[in-house]
Amino acid sequence: MFAAALRESARVVLPVAAVVTGATVMASANDEVVPAPNYPFSHKGPFSSWDTKSIRRGYQVYKEVCASCHSMKYMHYRDLVGVAYNEKEAKFLAEQIEVEDGPNDEGEMFERPGKLSDVFPAPYENEEQARAINNGALPPDLSLIAKARHGGEDYLFALLTGYREAPAGVTVNEDAGQYYNPYFPGGKIGMPLQLIDGAVEYDDGVESTASQMAKDVCTFLAWAAEPHQDDRKRVGQQMLTLFAICAVIAGYHKRFKWAPIKNTKISYFK
Ligand code: HEC
């Protein structure tokens, strides 16, 4: 009976302890996935801001490598202004795409060059077409992917750089468009290895190794999912500073008001 009670309390206490200490409780139902390591991205931490140079390079990787399969339907060209590009550069980038607009005075749709207010172009017309071209697998929209996956940018980095030979006993049907990646739940992913050394040529001269590109595109995707992170952190710090100052003033005020009461000696005479 005592053992049962112990077991029961452990069942309650352990998950709570794990949450309190920040330890990750792995889902035991699926052992075929490797948890992503905690990578030292420079934008992590309460006092650090986005690495905008990395965001700029990451956008280039997205545009030149990922955009042929993945849409980013919540991202506009104007979002890049002031972060990765200036207005002129972003306008130039937008003008490189053709957008269907209209109808015009004759009631017809027409093509025009992109504007800052346009969203990034989608590679496929619809989900069915995307699946048909990718052996049935659907390349998800990447606008919020860093928030939509457990582990965020750490998971994305591990996934992009984690392709390897399938271990003995695991069969992967490459002819059906399956590839082995231990970080993808289940281990078999419908996306081939994307990042190989030198796949893009950075305009700032940074060497485009596979891991450099993965870091940059993950920083870009993390930023896309949470563009206001820097503001949030700054306001948080301002509020904490303000609260600290208020606490000191309130403490002093309390002592000031109570001092006469606490120091007064009251004597009673019969
Ligand atoms: C040739 C097409 C293609 C390209 C190019 C491509 N992907 Fe994918 N991607 C896919 C497909 C297909 C899937 C769906 C895989 C599945 O569900 O098995 C996918 C899935 C993903 C996922 C989701 C994994 C998950 O947890 O569900 C991420 C993240 C991703 N890709 C990132 C990228 C990034 C970043 C790039 C550019 C460096 C890129 N992809 C380039 C086809 C592509």
Residues whose N, C-alpha, C, O or C-beta is under 5 A from the ligand:
A	BS01	HEC	V65 C66 S68 C69 N134 A137 L138 P139 P140 I145 K188 I189 G190 M191 Q194 V217
